[in-house]
Each structure stands twice: as structure tokens, then as C-alpha cells.
Amino acid sequence: MIWVSVVVCYRVSVVVCYRVSVVVCYRVSVVVCYRVSVVVCYRVSVVVCYRVSVPCSLASVGLYIRWLQALGLMSLLSQPQQKLLNSVDRCVDEALEGIVSSSGYLSLLRGHRVVVRADLEALKGRVALLSGGGSGHEPAHAGYIGSGMLSAAVAGGVFASPPPASVLAAILCLRDAGVSGVLLIVKNYTGDRLNFGLAAEQARNRGVAVEMVIVADDCAFDQPSKAGRRGLCGTVFVHKLAGALAEEGCPLDEIVSKVTEAVKGIGTLGVSLSPCSVPGCLPSFDLPAGEMELGLGIHGEPGIKRSKVTSADEVVKTMVDHMTNPASQSHLSLKSGDSVVLCVNNLGALSCLEISVVTRSAIRYLEGRGVQVARVMSGSFMTSLEMAGVSLSMMRADQEILRLFDAKTTASAWPNLSTVCISGTSYILDPPAKDMQETSHTEGPLSDVMRKALEAVCFSLLQRQEELNSLDRASGDGDCGNTHAQAAKAIQEWLPSHIVPGCPGQLLSTLAGLVQERMGGSSGALYSLFLTAAAALLKDRSDPAAWANAMHAGTDAMRWYGGADPGDRTMLDALCPAVEELRRLTTSPPGGHMAILQAAVEKAELGAESTRDLTARAGRASYIATVHVTLPDPGAVAIAAILRAVFEALGGQK
């Protein structure tokens, strides 16, 4: 636009203005202005201004050309998100080739982005199902091809409707396979309706029996426009129901009638924590950190409402309440006592952990409203590239709907679901009863001294908690001190209310259980292994030789199961030399026991210090460049501290 007084824009991709008096923009992706008097922007992704008198912007990025030129930052103007592709132009074709070549039961129609079943002869005399749409929604739609679901799928460019010529080619391919008719399952987008509709008319002119079912399951808009509700992930439900009916040999008109009725009981709503970006393009909209967009579509278009990100429980409540609000013309009618199939759909970039949390929230909230959750799909079913978001789809279900839903299919993207009703099924199993064999402990001559040693060890580990954390930050995740402190606190909590058994084997078994339960991580497992193996040799004996053999057995267990050896820069570099010194207890006279214990402690301390110069070959430190690991191993330092505390508790000199 050049020499214009006023420009007002709403939901426009790009606005470029030169010598314009006033520019007002709302929800515009990119605004570029040169010699403009006033610029006012709201929800604009990028604003680039040069010689603008008054810039007023609530944009994600406001860039002023002279500043960028001075700083050498002009490259910031256009940086599409990185994607692992070979070519933007060829990415759809290469993706389809990857899907088909890895399947073993799909084929590509030469010259078209059409994927068909390789066993087309199996469709003879039956109704074939054809669906499709823009790419970028994988695994939709090719992932739903197989017996019991789609017969073929047509792909367009990323977020672009497939051309009618390809749709027609797919229909004619199915006709040539001898099908009795073709059902087109189409999401309610103008491009899809037009292109699939044109192909359907052309196929009818060639004598093909073709019908089209339009899926419009979006619950976002309270008052939808004339275009109607959008087709979203609920379309996958229709693929499954229609596929089961076709597999049973139902005629075309019956399938159309039944799925048309089923569509009325399907609703979907999405929420996103980030936009997505078409390959080679900037993100479709801006979304500041800490905010989420409710009611967005699957093509990167913004939603109906923006708010702060809250907990998964709150987000799910907001979504379900909006979907079922009777005041909305797009609502899904749902009342207490109704039965539903629930689909928790990852829009692309949420972690599996997050999706599982959302799934739990959705089941609990629906059950709390008295809705019976009959089946649950949880995963990626209709994505929007790398969008970090989730959609919830619900389908009211009676026994016939569930029968069709549960029918077998070979489609690769369909989950292997249980046919058991989710609601009312107990999923918590009680663990086996604890072994009560050794619950009755009695004190003995060693009880007091072992209690004193334990108290000293706990005190030492808690005192050195931050030191161990600091050492671990250089070679791990910085929690070595915390994990040892957890074990120390568990023992401290246990001591006041329990007898320290006179049998050392019983004590070590008890400590092994405490450490296993409270310490956690690989350290907890290693200490528990050590204590369990050592306990076996101290059940009937408690003389110094038995202690020496027990320590050796514990060390061997750590080496065998942990896979580390002395010299690998682990706790074994402190423990192994100490244990070897303790083996002298098997032959030494009683008067020399404390001297041997002192020597063992000193060897442990020397071993811990020597880890400064060792190359890590086990544990997390083995994944870090040697140049970055210059401090002693924290596990070895902890072992030395434990042995020192025991020695001093037994009367040894500090």
C-alpha cells in the first residue's frame, strides 16, 4: 500500500506499508512499515518499522531497522523454525514415501499424493472409504489405511487441501478394484469440501457410486459462521465406525446413514501452548510464554480465547465445560449417565508424560460429572506439525457404537485398545504382603555400638550434603548430596522408634530396605545391593572376619550388577581399596583391628582423591568430556565419609 491515509487490518498474514499516515493492525503475522506516521499493533508476530513517527506495539517482536542495521542483526527479520527435512518443496512427497516404504501393506499412486491399500483386490464387492486433507496432521490420514478403516487417503501440501484431480484418481483406482461404492469422509473446511465435492461429481459422471460425509466436530465457537464448525480429530472416530461397517459388508447408503447420525454425537476442542510453522515459514501466530490458546484449529490458526497456562486439571475442566456448555450452538450435549469414547490427542509437541497427565485429568473430570468413560485413546492421532498442544474429542457411545469402535483393524496408527469399559474398572493392585519372617528383632551386645555408628554416619552425610551436591554438579545432575541426605534422614527417622537388632545381618537387611525405598536413583540401588549381599554373611556371625567377608561380598555385588570396576571413577575407587584392607581382619590378632580399620579409611580417602585424575568410564560422568571433570567423584567422597564416621564412632582418632 502506497500513499494511503489509513490502513486497518484484522487477521492478515503480511502487511507492507509505504508512506501511510496511520496503520492499525490486529492479529497480523508480519507488519513492515516505511515512512508511516503512526503504527498501532496488537497480537502481531513481527513489526518492522523504518522512519515511523509513533510506534505503539503489543507485538512479540518489534524491530526497528536503523537499530538492527547498526547492530548487524538484520537476519532476525526472517528465521523460520528449524525442521529436519531435505527440501521444503519435497517434504510431503518424501514423507509419504517414508510411510509407504516402511509399511509393507501400502502403495503410492504414481503421479499423485495418494496412498492406497496394497491388497485392493480384498475390497471387491465392498464399500471403499477415502479420506484425506492437508499434510502436517500425521499420522492422519495415511496411518488409518487398513482393513477395518480407510481404503485410501489423499494428501495435499502442508495444511493445503488436495487437488480434485488426485481425489478423482483415488476414486477411480478404487472403482477399478471392483468396489461397490466409495464413501468420502471429509473434514469441514471449504477447500476440502470443494475439491472432494468436485471429484465426487466427476466420478458420478463416470458411473461411480459416490457419497460424502462431512465431519464438523469443532466445539470452539459459540456462534459458528456460515462456514460451520471445523472438522477436527473427531474425524478419526468416523474413519473407525465407517471402516467397521464397510468391513462387515454394509451397503453405502446404510454406512452413510449410520455415520451421519454418529457425527452428531462427536465434539472436539483444542488448546495450545505454542504455535506451529509450515516448513519454510514463520510461526502461524505469536503466543507469549506462560499463555495458552483455547479453541484453535489444526492448521495453525489462532483460537477463540487466550489465557494464562494453569494446571492440567484446570485446563481440562475449562475445555470440557466449554465443549458441553448448552449456551453454545457448537456444544456437545452431555449429561450425567451418558457413555463416551474419549480421545486425548497430542497436537504434535507435548511429551508423552504430559499427555498421560492430561488423560488422567480428563477421565477423572468426566467421571466426576457422572459421565461413563467407555474407551480412551491417548496419543498422537491428528497433529498440527510441532504445535505443543492437546485436543479432547468425545463421542457419545451406545453398545452399537462400541461394537464398531472395538472391531479389529490393521491400520498402523490405530491404538491397540482394551474392550473393557474404563469407568468402574479398578486399576490399583495391592502389592505382595511384606515378608514378616524377620520382623521380631532383639537387642544384643552390638546394638548400642551399631546405633552409635549409624548416628555418626547420618550426621556426617547431612553435614556434607552441599559439598557432595557441588561435586556432583560438575559431573552429574547435582543431587548426590540430596540422595545421601534422604537415606540419612530415613535412618534418623527409623532409629528412635525401633530396636537396633543385635544381629548385624538383620540390621543390614533393614537398612537395605530403607535405602531402597527412600534414597532412590542408581545410588539407592547400589547401596541396597551392597547391604543385601553383605547381610547374608552376617546372619549367624558377627566377628571381624565375618564383617570383612561381608564387605567383600557387598562390593562384588555392586561390581557385578553395576558394571563398574576400580579405575572407572565411581564410588568403587574408594570402596574397593578399603575392603581389600579390611580383608586383613580375617588373619589379624584382636589387638590390630582398629589399626586395620584406620588403614582402610585412609585408603578410601586416598581412593576418593585419586578420582580427580581418572577418566570416567561408568555412571553419568562418563558422558561428559574429561576436560570438564576435574573434581573428585562425589560417590567416592561419600563412601570415604561413611567409613570415617564409622571409624570415629568406634573410638578411632579423627
C-alpha positions in Angstrom: 0.0 0.0 0.0 1.5 3.4 -1.0 0.2 6.9 -0.3 -2.8 5.7 1.8 -4.2 7.7 4.7 -5.4 4.9 7.0 -4.9 1.1 6.9 -6.9 -1.1 9.3 -6.0 -4.9 9.2 -7.5 -7.9 11.0 -6.1 -11.4 10.8 -3.9 -10.7 7.8 -0.7 -12.7 7.1 1.5 -9.8 5.9 1.1 -6.1 5.7 3.6 -3.9 3.9 3.1 -0.1 4.0 4.9 2.8 2.5 4.1 6.5 3.3 0.9 5.7 5.1 -0.5 8.1 7.7 -2.0 5.6 10.2 -1.7 1.8 10.4 -3.8 -0.2 12.8 -3.3 -4.0 12.9 -4.8 -6.8 15.0 -3.7 -10.5 14.8 -1.4 -9.9 11.8 1.6 -12.1 11.3 4.1 -9.6 9.9 3.9 -5.8 9.6 6.6 -3.9 7.6 6.3 -0.1 7.5 8.4 2.7 5.9 7.7 6.4 6.5 4.5 5.9 8.4 3.2 8.4 10.9 1.5 6.2 13.4 1.6 2.4 13.8 -0.7 0.7 16.4 -0.4 -3.1 16.6 -2.0 -5.8 18.8 -1.2 -9.5 18.7 1.2 -9.1 15.9 4.1 -11.6 15.5 6.7 -9.3 14.0 6.7 -5.5 13.5 9.5 -4.0 11.3 9.5 -0.1 11.2 11.8 2.3 9.5 11.2 6.1 9.8 8.0 5.8 11.9 7.0 8.8 14.0 4.9 7.0 16.7 5.2 3.2 17.0 2.7 1.6 19.5 3.0 -2.2 19.5 1.9 -5.1 21.6 3.8 -7.5 19.4 6.0 -10.4 20.1 8.9 -8.8 18.3 9.2 -5.1 17.5 12.2 -4.4 15.2 13.4 -1.0 14.2 15.5 -1.1 11.0 18.1 1.5 12.0 18.9 -0.3 15.2 19.2 -3.6 13.5 21.5 -2.2 10.8 23.7 -0.7 13.5 23.9 -3.9 15.4 24.2 -6.2 12.4 21.0 -8.1 13.3 19.0 -7.9 10.1 19.0 -11.7 9.9 16.4 -11.7 12.7 13.7 -10.5 10.4 13.2 -13.9 8.8 14.1 -17.1 10.5 11.7 -19.9 10.1 11.9 -22.6 12.7 14.3 -25.4 12.1 13.0 -28.7 10.8 14.7 -31.9 10.0 13.9 -32.1 6.2 15.8 -32.5 2.9 13.6 -30.0 1.0 10.7 -27.8 1.8 9.3 -28.4 -1.7 9.6 -32.2 -1.5 8.9 -32.8 2.2 5.3 -34.1 1.7 6.3 -36.5 -1.1 9.3 -37.8 0.9 7.1 -38.2 4.0 4.6 -40.3 2.0 7.4 -42.4 0.6 8.7 -43.0 4.1 5.2 -44.0 5.3 4.6 -46.4 2.4 8.0 -47.9 2.1 8.1 -48.8 5.8 4.6 -50.3 6.0 4.7 -53.4 3.8 1.0 -53.1 3.0 0.5 -49.7 1.4 1.2 -48.4 -2.1 1.6 -44.9 -3.7 -0.4 -44.0 -6.8 2.1 -42.8 -9.3 1.9 -39.1 -10.2 -0.4 -38.4 -7.2 -0.1 -38.0 -3.4 -2.5 -40.9 -3.0 -1.8 -43.8 -0.6 -3.9 -47.0 -1.1 -4.1 -50.4 0.3 -1.7 -52.8 -1.5 -4.4 -55.5 -1.3 -7.1 -53.7 -3.3 -8.5 -57.0 -4.5 -9.7 -57.6 -0.9 -12.2 -54.7 -1.4 -14.1 -56.2 -4.3 -17.8 -56.0 -3.8 -17.5 -53.9 -0.7 -17.7 -50.1 0.0 -14.3 -48.3 -0.1 -13.5 -45.4 2.2 -11.5 -42.5 1.1 -10.4 -39.5 3.2 -7.6 -37.0 3.3 -6.6 -33.4 3.5 -3.6 -31.3 4.0 -0.3 -32.8 5.2 1.2 -31.9 8.6 -1.5 -33.8 10.5 0.3 -37.2 10.6 -0.5 -39.9 11.3 -3.7 -38.7 9.7 -4.6 -39.7 7.1 -2.4 -42.5 5.7 -1.9 -44.0 9.1 -5.6 -45.0 9.2 -5.5 -47.1 6.0 -6.0 -50.8 6.5 -8.7 -53.4 6.7 -11.5 -52.1 9.0 -10.7 -48.4 8.3 -9.7 -46.4 5.2 -9.1 -47.9 1.8 -7.1 -44.9 0.6 -6.1 -41.4 1.6 -5.3 -38.3 -0.5 -2.7 -35.8 0.8 -2.4 -32.2 -0.1 0.5 -29.9 0.6 1.2 -28.9 4.2 -2.1 -27.5 5.5 -3.5 -27.4 1.9 -6.4 -29.3 0.5 -5.5 -32.0 -2.0 -6.3 -31.2 -5.7 -9.5 -32.7 -7.1 -7.5 -34.5 -9.8 -5.8 -36.6 -7.1 -9.1 -37.2 -5.3 -10.6 -38.4 -8.6 -7.6 -40.6 -9.3 -8.0 -42.3 -6.0 -11.8 -42.8 -6.5 -11.2 -44.3 -10.0 -8.4 -46.6 -8.6 -10.9 -47.9 -6.1 -13.5 -48.3 -8.8 -11.1 -50.4 -10.8 -10.6 -52.7 -7.8 -14.3 -53.6 -8.1 -15.7 -51.8 -5.0 -19.5 -51.4 -4.8 -19.2 -47.8 -3.9 -16.9 -45.1 -2.4 -17.6 -43.1 0.7 -15.6 -39.8 1.0 -15.0 -38.8 4.7 -14.3 -35.0 4.6 -13.4 -32.5 7.3 -15.5 -29.4 7.2 -13.0 -27.0 5.5 -14.0 -25.0 2.4 -11.1 -26.3 0.4 -11.7 -29.9 1.3 -15.4 -29.7 0.6 -14.9 -28.1 -2.8 -12.1 -30.4 -4.0 -13.6 -33.6 -2.7 -17.0 -32.5 -3.9 -15.8 -31.7 -7.4 -14.1 -35.1 -7.6 -17.2 -36.8 -6.4 -19.3 -35.1 -9.1 -16.8 -36.1 -11.8 -16.7 -39.7 -10.5 -20.5 -39.9 -10.6 -20.4 -38.8 -14.2 -18.3 -41.8 -14.8 -20.8 -44.1 -13.2 -19.2 -44.5 -9.8 -21.5 -44.7 -6.7 -20.0 -42.0 -4.5 -21.3 -40.4 -1.3 -19.7 -37.8 1.0 -19.9 -37.4 4.8 -18.8 -34.1 6.2 -17.4 -34.1 9.8 -17.8 -30.9 11.7 -16.9 -31.6 15.3 -15.4 -28.3 16.5 -16.9 -27.0 19.7 -14.9 -23.8 19.9 -17.3 -21.2 18.6 -20.5 -20.3 20.5 -22.0 -18.9 17.2 -20.3 -20.5 14.2 -20.1 -18.6 11.0 -21.9 -19.7 7.8 -18.9 -22.0 7.1 -20.0 -24.0 10.1 -17.9 -26.0 12.6 -14.5 -27.2 11.6 -13.6 -30.8 11.2 -11.0 -31.9 13.7 -9.7 -35.0 15.4 -13.2 -36.5 15.8 -12.9 -37.4 12.1 -10.8 -40.4 13.3 -13.8 -41.8 15.1 -15.8 -41.6 11.8 -12.9 -43.4 10.0 -13.2 -46.2 12.5 -17.0 -46.6 12.6 -17.4 -46.4 8.8 -14.5 -48.8 8.4 -16.0 -51.4 10.6 -19.4 -51.2 8.8 -17.7 -51.5 5.4 -15.7 -54.5 6.6 -19.0 -56.1 7.6 -20.2 -55.7 4.0 -22.8 -53.0 4.7 -24.2 -51.1 1.7 -23.1 -47.5 1.0 -26.4 -45.9 2.0 -26.5 -47.7 5.3 -23.0 -46.6 6.2 -23.8 -43.0 5.3 -26.9 -43.1 7.4 -25.2 -44.6 10.5 -22.1 -42.4 10.5 -24.1 -39.3 9.8 -26.0 -39.9 12.9 -22.8 -40.7 14.9 -21.2 -37.4 13.8 -24.0 -35.6 15.7 -22.6 -37.0 19.0 -19.0 -36.0 18.4 -17.2 -32.9 19.7 -13.6 -31.7 19.8 -11.8 -28.7 21.4 -8.1 -27.9 21.3 -5.7 -25.9 23.4 -2.1 -25.0 22.6 0.9 -23.7 24.4 2.7 -22.8 21.2 2.0 -22.1 17.5 3.3 -24.2 14.7 5.1 -23.2 11.5 4.7 -24.5 7.9 8.1 -25.7 6.6 10.0 -22.6 5.3 7.6 -20.1 7.0 7.4 -18.2 10.3 5.1 -19.4 13.1 1.4 -19.0 12.3 0.7 -16.8 15.3 2.5 -15.5 18.4 2.0 -16.9 21.8 4.0 -15.3 24.7 5.5 -17.6 27.3 3.1 -18.6 30.0 0.0 -18.2 27.9 -2.3 -20.7 26.1 -4.7 -20.5 23.2 -8.1 -22.2 23.5 -10.2 -23.4 20.6 -7.6 -23.3 17.8 -7.8 -25.2 14.6 -5.4 -27.8 13.2 -3.9 -25.5 10.6 -2.1 -23.2 12.8 -4.9 -20.6 13.1 -5.3 -18.9 16.4 -8.1 -19.8 18.8 -11.0 -18.0 20.4 -9.5 -17.2 23.7 -6.1 -16.6 25.3 -5.3 -17.1 29.0 -2.6 -18.0 31.4 -1.4 -21.5 31.5 -2.7 -23.3 34.5 -2.6 -26.9 35.8 -3.6 -29.8 33.6 -6.7 -30.4 35.8 -7.8 -26.8 35.3 -7.2 -26.8 31.6 -9.2 -30.0 31.1 -12.0 -28.6 33.2 -12.1 -25.4 31.1 -12.1 -27.5 27.9 -14.8 -29.9 28.9 -17.0 -27.2 30.3 -16.7 -25.2 27.1 -17.4 -28.2 24.9 -20.6 -29.1 26.8 -21.9 -25.6 27.6 -25.6 -25.7 26.4 -25.4 -21.9 25.7 -23.1 -22.6 22.8 -24.5 -23.5 19.4 -21.5 -25.8 18.9 -21.7 -27.7 22.2 -21.7 -31.5 22.6 -24.8 -32.5 24.5 -23.6 -34.5 27.5 -25.3 -35.3 30.7 -24.7 -37.5 33.8 -25.1 -41.1 32.9 -24.0 -40.7 29.3 -21.3 -43.0 28.0 -18.4 -41.6 25.9 -15.4 -42.6 23.9 -12.6 -40.1 24.8 -9.7 -39.2 22.6 -6.8 -37.3 24.1 -4.9 -36.1 21.0 -1.3 -34.7 21.1 -1.2 -31.9 18.6 2.4 -32.5 18.0 5.0 -31.5 20.5 3.7 -32.3 24.0 5.7 -35.0 25.7 4.1 -38.4 26.3 4.3 -37.7 30.0 2.2 -34.5 29.6 -0.4 -36.4 27.5 -0.7 -39.1 30.2 -1.3 -36.4 32.8 -4.0 -34.8 30.7 -5.5 -38.2 30.1 -5.8 -38.8 33.8 -7.3 -35.4 34.3 -9.9 -35.9 31.6 -11.0 -39.3 32.8 -11.3 -38.1 36.4 -13.2 -34.9 35.5 -15.7 -36.7 33.3 -16.3 -39.4 35.9 -16.7 -36.6 38.4 -19.6 -35.3 36.3 -21.2 -38.7 36.2 -20.1 -39.5 32.7 -19.1 -43.1 32.0 -15.8 -43.2 30.1 -16.2 -46.4 28.0 -12.9 -46.2 26.0 -9.9 -43.9 25.9 -7.5 -43.2 23.1 -4.4 -41.3 24.2 -1.5 -40.3 21.9 -1.0 -38.6 18.5 -3.9 -39.1 16.1 -4.3 -35.8 14.2 -1.5 -33.4 14.8 -0.7 -29.9 13.7 3.1 -30.2 12.9 5.1 -29.2 16.0 2.3 -27.5 17.9 2.7 -28.0 21.7 -1.0 -28.6 22.5 -3.7 -31.1 23.0 -7.3 -31.7 21.8 -10.0 -33.6 23.5 -12.6 -35.4 21.4 -15.6 -37.1 22.8 -18.1 -39.4 21.1 -21.4 -40.4 22.8 -21.4 -44.2 22.7 -24.1 -46.8 22.9 -23.5 -50.6 22.6 -23.6 -50.5 18.8 -21.1 -47.6 18.6 -18.8 -49.5 21.0 -19.1 -52.7 18.9 -18.0 -50.9 15.8 -15.3 -49.0 17.7 -13.9 -52.2 19.1 -13.8 -54.0 15.7 -10.4 -55.1 14.6 -8.3 -53.1 12.1 -4.9 -53.3 10.6 -4.4 -49.5 10.3 -1.0 -48.8 11.8 -2.0 -45.6 13.7 -5.0 -47.1 15.4 -4.1 -48.0 19.0 -4.4 -51.5 20.4 -7.2 -50.7 22.9 -8.9 -52.8 25.5 -12.5 -53.6 25.1 -13.2 -53.2 28.8 -15.1 -50.1 30.0 -12.7 -47.7 31.6 -15.0 -46.3 34.2 -15.7 -48.7 37.0 -12.6 -50.8 36.4 -10.1 -50.9 39.3 -6.6 -50.2 38.1 -4.8 -50.3 41.5 -3.3 -53.6 42.5 -2.2 -54.2 46.1 1.5 -55.2 46.3 2.5 -58.6 47.8 2.5 -58.7 51.6 5.8 -57.8 53.2 8.0 -60.6 54.3 7.2 -60.9 58.0 10.0 -63.5 58.6 12.4 -61.2 60.3 10.1 -58.6 62.0 10.9 -59.7 65.5 14.3 -58.2 66.4 16.0 -58.4 69.7 18.9 -56.4 71.1 22.3 -57.8 71.5 25.8 -56.8 72.6 26.4 -54.9 69.4 23.2 -53.0 69.3 24.5 -49.9 71.1 27.7 -49.6 69.1 25.8 -50.1 65.8 23.3 -47.4 66.8 26.1 -45.1 67.6 27.8 -45.8 64.2 24.6 -45.2 62.3 24.0 -41.9 64.1 27.6 -40.8 63.2 27.1 -41.8 59.5 23.8 -39.8 59.3 25.4 -36.7 60.9 28.3 -36.8 58.5 26.2 -37.2 55.3 23.9 -34.4 56.3 26.8 -32.2 57.2 28.4 -32.8 53.7 25.2 -32.6 51.7 26.0 -29.4 49.9 29.6 -30.4 49.4 28.5 -33.6 47.6 25.9 -31.7 45.5 28.6 -29.3 44.4 30.9 -32.1 43.4 28.1 -33.8 41.5 27.2 -30.6 39.6 30.5 -30.9 37.8 29.8 -34.4 36.5 26.1 -35.3 37.0 22.8 -33.7 37.9 23.9 -32.2 41.2 21.9 -34.2 43.6 24.4 -36.7 45.1 24.3 -34.9 48.4 20.5 -34.8 48.4 20.2 -38.5 47.7 22.6 -39.4 50.5 20.8 -36.9 52.8 17.5 -38.7 52.0 19.0 -42.0 53.2 20.4 -40.4 56.3 17.1 -38.8 57.2 15.3 -42.1 56.6 17.6 -43.8 59.1 17.3 -41.0 61.6 13.5 -41.3 61.5 13.7 -45.1 61.9 16.2 -45.2 64.9 14.1 -43.6 67.7 11.1 -46.0 67.2 13.0 -49.2 66.5 15.3 -51.6 68.3 18.7 -51.9 66.6 18.9 -55.7 66.3 21.8 -57.5 67.8 22.3 -59.5 64.7 24.2 -57.4 62.1 22.7 -59.3 59.3 19.2 -58.3 60.4 20.3 -54.6 60.7 21.8 -54.6 57.2 18.7 -56.1 55.7 16.6 -53.4 57.4 18.9 -50.7 56.2 18.8 -52.1 52.6 15.0 -51.8 52.6 15.1 -48.2 53.9 17.8 -47.1 51.4 15.9 -48.8 48.5 12.7 -47.1 49.4 13.9 -43.6 50.3 17.2 -43.0 48.6 16.2 -43.6 45.0 18.2 -43.5 41.8 21.2 -45.6 41.0 22.9 -44.8 44.3 19.9 -46.2 46.2 20.1 -49.4 44.2 23.8 -49.8 44.6 23.8 -49.2 48.4 20.8 -51.6 48.7 22.7 -54.3 46.7 25.8 -53.8 48.9 23.8 -54.1 52.1 21.7 -57.0 51.0 24.6 -59.1 49.8 26.6 -58.3 53.0 23.7 -59.1 55.2 23.7 -62.8 54.0 27.1 -63.3 55.6 26.3 -61.7 58.9 23.2 -63.6 59.9 24.9 -66.1 62.1 28.3 -64.5 62.8 29.5 -61.0 63.8 33.2 -61.5 64.3 35.7 -59.2 62.4 36.4 -61.9 59.8 32.7 -62.2 59.0 32.5 -58.4 58.7 35.4 -58.4 56.3 33.9 -61.2 54.1 30.5 -59.4 54.2 32.0 -56.2 52.9 33.8 -58.1 50.2 30.5 -59.8 49.1 28.7 -56.5 49.1 31.4 -54.9 46.9 31.3 -57.9 44.5 27.5 -57.4 44.1 27.9 -53.7 43.3 30.6 -54.5 40.7 28.5 -57.3 39.1 25.2 -55.5 38.8 26.5 -52.0 38.4 29.1 -52.9 35.7 31.8 -50.7 37.1 35.3 -51.6 38.3 38.0 -49.8 40.3 39.6 -47.1 38.0 36.2 -46.2 36.4 35.9 -43.1 38.6 33.0 -44.3 40.8 32.4 -44.9 44.4 34.2 -48.2 43.9 37.5 -46.3 43.7 37.1 -45.5 47.4 35.3 -48.7 48.5 37.4 -51.4 46.8 40.8 -50.4 48.4 39.2 -50.1 51.8 37.5 -53.5 51.5 40.8 -55.1 50.4 42.5 -53.7 53.5 39.6 -54.9 55.7 40.2 -58.5 54.5 43.3 -58.5 56.7 40.8 -58.8 59.6 40.5 -62.5 58.7 44.0 -63.2 59.9 45.0 -60.4 62.2 45.1 -60.7 66.0 42.3 -58.9 68.0 44.6 -56.1 69.1 45.2 -54.9 65.5 41.6 -54.5 64.4 41.4 -50.7 64.9 44.7 -50.2 63.1 43.3 -52.1 60.1 40.1 -50.1 60.1 42.1 -46.9 60.2 44.2 -48.0 57.3 41.0 -48.9 55.4 39.6 -45.4 56.0 42.8 -43.8 54.8 42.8 -45.9 51.7 39.2 -45.0 51.0 40.1 -41.3 51.3 43.1 -41.7 49.0 41.0 -43.6 46.5 38.4 -40.8 46.5 41.0 -38.2 46.0 42.6 -40.2 43.1 39.3 -39.9 41.1 40.4 -36.4 40.2 42.8 -37.8 37.7 40.7 -40.7 36.4 38.6 -40.8 33.2 35.0 -41.7 33.9 34.0 -45.0 32.3 30.8 -45.6 34.2 28.0 -43.5 35.6 26.7 -40.1 34.3 30.2 -38.6 34.4 31.2 -41.0 31.6 29.1 -38.9 29.2 30.9 -35.6 30.0 34.1 -34.5 28.4 37.1 -35.4 30.5 38.4 -31.8 30.5 35.2 -30.8 32.4 35.6 -33.4 35.2 38.4 -32.2 37.5 36.9 -32.7 41.0 36.7 -35.9 43.0 33.9 -38.3 42.3 31.1 -37.4 44.8 30.1 -41.1 45.3 33.7 -41.9 46.3 33.8 -39.0 48.6 30.6 -40.1 50.3 32.0 -43.7 50.8 35.1 -42.3 52.4 32.9 -40.1 54.7 30.8 -43.0 55.8 33.8 -45.2 56.6 35.5 -42.3 58.5 32.2 -41.8 60.5 32.1 -45.5 61.5 35.8 -45.5 62.5 35.4 -42.5 64.7 32.2 -43.9 66.3 34.1 -47.0 67.2 36.6 -44.9 69.1 39.1 -44.2 66.3 41.1 -40.9 66.2 39.9 -38.1 64.0 
